[in-house]
Amino acid sequence: MLIASVAIFLAVPFYIQAQKFNEKPNILFIIADDLGWKDTGFNGSQFFETPNIDKLASQGMFFTNAYANAPNCAPSRAAIMSGQYAPRTGVYTVGSSVRGESAWRKLIPTPNQHRLDAEKITIAEALKPAGYSTGFVGKYHLGNSRDKNGPAEQGFDVNIAGCYNGKPASYFSPYYHEILKDGPEGEYLTDRLTDEAISFIDNHKKGPFFLTMAYHSPHTPIQAKDEMIRKYIPKTPSNGQFDPIYAAMIESLDTNIGRLLDTLESLKISENTLVVLFSDNGGLHAVTSMEPLKGFKGMLNEGGIRVPMLVKWPGKIAPATVCHDPVIGTDFYPTFLEIAGAERPKKYELDGENLVPLFKQNGKLERDAIFWHYPVYLQAGYGLNRMWRTTPAGVIRMGDYKLMEFFEDGHLELYNLREDIGETYNIALLEPEKAKEMQKRLSDWRTEIGVPFPLEKNPEYDPTVKYRKKKKGGRERIYMGRNN
């Protein structure tokens, strides 16, 4: 009898442990805004200090070839939330596709849609039937001025600050925000949003929950706390990173990510929570550098679309592991469904692939390529002495190769990213068969999903018009159109 009692007693902890192991995991999805691929210590920055993000990298998996679905904010976020490439949502850029001077545009760009259509099924809407409480905090950036509460209308039970606007008026209270109430004067927005996220986690700690923590930082305006700025002023610039205010913004972001992770630990739910860190596009060239990557936010070169991505999943992802497989923002949707044990929405196309085999290092992805379609113009801005950051183009990555097809004149750029991560040498003429193969695959993909293709010539195009100058403050300046 005593032996039986001891056996039952010893079995209880194992039963409890197994029961806990089988519970659906919480999902904390952290999206930074404009965080560049080289803006973190774990990926080589010698100027920015990110101890909490670096610790997260040591606890999980770093994806070296993670991509945003677009080189700027709104289309990247639409792809994440919908699980679909831009041609299915119609969200291609921020604001209008008619950017810059009309005389500079050879083609008439595809019209842009600002909001995610109501019939699109968001990740949150797909997770709710699986028993998940859903929360959104921060930047949504999908919709128009009438969409004051977008996340709440698209599957999120709780929405804090998510609306159509993508850029804070100020990082310090008063925020002049459409739906976020001001805090005490001088309160810092990144701190405030983290407070709100911690409150959501605490209120839903029994789980399972899906929380999207979408920080505005380090998007413009470049504003930070004075005490942090002073810390970086004497630091020696490194590899094109030099701005003390931007560095302080990065540190505030890192500190607050640390607060979120500490909250999971203090509530004893860290072991049952998947944590993902991602950025919606590359960093802004005026304040940081993605070297050795070419380009920056707003460009389809690697610096504009390759982004930092970390995933921590205790017991499933081995610590300090690295994955080199190309992944993209649309992959989160099917991945979260798999992790949550949720069904795929019926008669709803998903363009991403489940990443769990990569997490567990027990399988490969089935697809042969990932794609971008950007049939719009994005003017240079931010002091760049040129017309465009991006003209209408399509991009495909297959294995180590990346092909860029520019619609204005049809020219191709082909790079072997394993050998030339900086996209220094266009090898389209050296490897014409590879270029032809990839161009056909890209063309076939456009046909498969019904991509609108901007081929109509712009009658206002005038190659003699280079710049238009305006007077401001008594000085002449080069006018490059609306900044993004």
Secondary structure, DSSP 8 states (H G I E B T S, - for coil): -HHHHHHHHHHHHHHHHHHHHTS--EEEEEEESS--TT-SGGGT-SSS--HHHHHHHHHSEEETTEE-SSSSHHHHHHHHHH-S-HHHH---SSS-S--S-GGG-SB-------S--TTS--HHHHHGGGT-EEEEEE----S-TT-TTHHHHTT-SEEES-SS--S-S-SBSS---SSS---STT-BHHHHHHHHHHHHHHHTTTS-EEEEEE--TTSSS----HHHHHHHTTS--BTTB--HHHHHHHHHHHHHHHHHHHHHHHTT-GGGEEEEEEESS---TTT---TTS---TT-SSHHHHB--EEEE-TTTS-TTEEE-S-EEGGGHHHHHHHHHT----TT----S---HHHHHTS-----S-EEEEE-S-EE--TT-SSSEEE-SEEEEEETTEEEEEETTT--EEEEETTT-TT-----TTTSHHHHHHHHHHHHHHHHHHT------B-TT--TT---EEEEETTEEEEE-----
